[in-house]
Amino acid sequence: MRVLVAAATGLAVAFAVVLTLTAFGHPRRAGRPRSRC
């Protein structure tokens, strides 16, 4: 079941990258603002 582990790891890494970019980068490409903290 290495495929499931790889998929989960990839999703986790992608999610972390998105969170980091949203928190520090403030991307202007986002058309719809979800939540501003």
N, C-alpha and C positions, 0 to 999 in steps of 0.2 A: 504493500500500500504506500509505496514511495510517492506515487502520483498525488495522492490526497495531501500528503505532508508538503510536497513542493507547491501545490496549489494554495494551501493554507498559508504557507510562508510568503509566497508571492503576494497574496492579498493583504497580509499583515504589513509587509514592507510598503506596498503601494499606499495603503491607508495611512501609515505613519508619514510617508513623504507628503501626501496630500494635506495632512494635518499640519505638518511643519511649514509647508508653503503657505497655507491659509493663515497660520498664526504669525509668521515672520514676514512673508513675502507680500501679503495683501494684494493678491492678483487682481488686476483691473479687467481681466478677461472674463470674470464671472458676471454673467448677465443677470442672474437672479440671486440676490443676497439671501442666504438661508437664515443665518443668525449672527448678530453682532454682539460679542461679549466684551 
